[in-house]
Amino acid sequence: MPKSEILLWKLLLTGEEPTKSQVKPKHRAKELKLLEEKGLIECKTVVEKGRRITRLVLTDKAWDWASTTPPTAIARSKSPEAAVVLQKALATLVDYAQRENVPLARILGLRPSGAFAIAARSANRPSLGGAETQPWEVSEGEVDPNFLEKVFRTCEEMGGRYYLVYLSDLRKRFPDVPSWLLDQALLTLNRQAKIVLMNLDDPLSITPEIEAAAIDLYGYKKHVLRVRN
């Protein structure tokens, strides 16, 4: 349902946890119940200012849903909330581009088609095929399979099947790789269900180094990963 897609993307991008009466676009009780039955939202009762209030909260399954469901409903909707989603999505995109020093035009595909190469200039660059200097050939929206395999094997070598792998430690294994390129590889592995990106629940355990190495996924920081068995 298009309006439900817009609602889920709005909650994902804004972090809102509205009450049922505050939900926009408006949803009937049975429509919200359907989202709850699908495991995309849950109703959480909290006490605020001495009153019990039920708020809608996104589940982990909603994040999985977002990784495979682009907000295409925006194009078909005249709802003001669709404009809110679009505005927030663009703001998040611009923020990501600035933070990772990636040209926005490259993200949007506003360049000649074909692959672009990032060549290594250091003898310490991780080798993917035995060569001392190894470029990563990255097509639009893709990561070189050899590099992808290298990242996955490194996650395994760091004990990812049994322990949490901190992204701050993983990045040290790829000192000459641009952070946006490693992010792209990790997000691809996450989409392929080879790893699962996770956040740390305890704020006191998040050091500045751990925070700086995190991946920003729809406005939420992912600090660690595990390799799926």
N, C-alpha and C positions, 0 to 999 in steps of 0.2 A: 504494500500500500504506500503510495508516494508520500502522503503526509506523515506516515510513521517513519519512513526513511529520513525525512527532514527533521523530525523530532529527535531521532537517535543521533543524527549527525550534529544537531544543535547541542545536545547534551554532551557529546564527545568533545566538541570543540570549545565549549564555554565552561564546562565543568559544573554546570547548574544541577541542582537537585531539587526540582520544584515539587510543590504539593500538587495533588490531582487537579485542584481548581486553578492552579497557575500554569498548567501545561499549555504550551503553544507550539504548533497549531493545536487547536482544541481537539480532544479525543473523548469519545464516549467511554463509559466504564468498561464495556465489553471489548473495545478496541485496546484499551490498556491491559485488560486481562489477557488478551491474545499475546501481547508482547511479553507479558509475565510468564505465560505458559511456554513460550518459545525460549525462555531463559535469558532474554535480552535485558530485562529490567527486573528489579525487585522492590517491593514496598517496605520501607524501613521506618518504624515508628520511633521518634525521638521526642525528648522533652525540651521545649524552648520557652523560656519566660514562664515556667510553671504550667505550660500547656502541652498536651500530647499531640504531636503533629506527625502525619504520615507523608514521607517524601519518596519520590521515585529516584532510585539509584541504579546506575548502569552496572551490569555484571561483567565478569571477564569474557564471557561469551560475546558480549556486545563489541568488545575490542577485536575479537577474532572475526566477527561479522564485518566490521569496518575494513579489515585488511583485504577483503574480497569483494566489497560492495562500495564502489565509488558513489559520491553524492550526485548521481545523474538525475535524480528526481527534481533537482533545482530547476533544470531547464524546462521541465513540463509544468511547473507550478507558478501560480500567480500570488501565492501566499507571501505576506510580508516577512514571514519567518524564513522563507527560502533566501531572501536577500540577506538576512542576518547570518545564515550559514555561509553564504558565498563571501560576505565581507570578512568573517572570521577566518575562513579557509585561506583567503588571500593574505590576510595579515599574518597568519601563521607561516605561510609560504615565504613571505618577504623576510620575516624574522629569521627563519631557518637559513635562507640564502645569505643574509648578512652575517649571521653567526658563524657559518661554515665557510664563508668567503667563496661561495659558488655563484657565478653570474645567474641572475634570475632568468635571463634569456636562454641559458643552457637548460635549466630545469623545465622551462616551458617549451623547449624544443625549437626555439627561434634561432636556428643556425642551419647551415647546410647539412643534409643528411649524411650518414656514414659514421664511421668510428672515429674517436679521438684518442690519442695516446698520451699517457703520462710516463715519461721515460725516467728511469732511475739515473742518478748521477753520483751514487755513493757505493763504495765497495761493500758496505754493510747492508745494502738493500736485500730483503729476503728474496731468495731465488726460487722461481716457480718451475723452471725447466733446466736447471743446471748452469745457466748463463749468469755471469756476474752482474750484468745490467739487463734487467727484464722489464719491458714496458707492459702496462696493463691496457689492453685494447677493450674499450668500453663502448658498446653500441647503445643507442638510445634506450634507456630503461632496462639495460642488461648489464651483467657483470661477467667478465671472462671466466669460463668454467674452471680453468686451471687455478685462478686466484680464489674462486669460490671454494674449491676443494682444499686449497692450502689453508684458508681461514677455518674451515670445518675441522680439518685434521688437527690444527693447532688447538682448537677448543677441546677436542678429545684428549690431546696430549696434556692439557692443563687440568685434566680430571673432570671435565664437564659432564660425564655420564654419572658421576657420583657426588660431585660437589658443585657449588656455585662458582662460576667463573666471573670475576670482576672485569668489567670492560676497561677499567683503568689499568689492570694487569695485561689484558689482551692487547691493548694499544701499544704497550712497550715491546711486544713481539713484532710489531710492524712500524718501527720508528720513522720510516721515510714514506709511508703511505698516507696520502691526504685523509683527514678524518672523515670527510664526506664519502670517500670511496669505500673505506672500511664499513661505514654505516650502511651503505648501499648493499654491501655483501651480507652483512648481518641481517638486514631487513629481508633480503631475498631468502636466506636460510630460514628465517622465521616464517615467511610465507610458505615455504616448502615443508614446514613442520619438521625440519631437522633439528632446530633449536627452539627454545622458547625464551624470549626476552622478558625480564621481570624487574620490578622495582624493589627497593629495600623499604620495609615497613617502619623500621626504627630510625627516625631522623637523627638520633645521636650517633648512629653508626656511619652516617654519610659525611665523610671528610671532604674538604674542598677538592682534593684530587679525584675522588670518586664521583663527585657532582660534575666536575668539568668533563669527565670522560663519558658521561651518560648520553644515551640517545633520547632525543625528544620525540616521542611518538604521540601525535595528536594532543600535544600539550602536557603529556605525562612523561616523567623521566624514567628511563629504564637503565638501571645501574649494573645489572648482572644477567647472566644467562645460564641455562642448563642445556645439555645435549639430550634430545629425546631418545629414549630406548626403543 
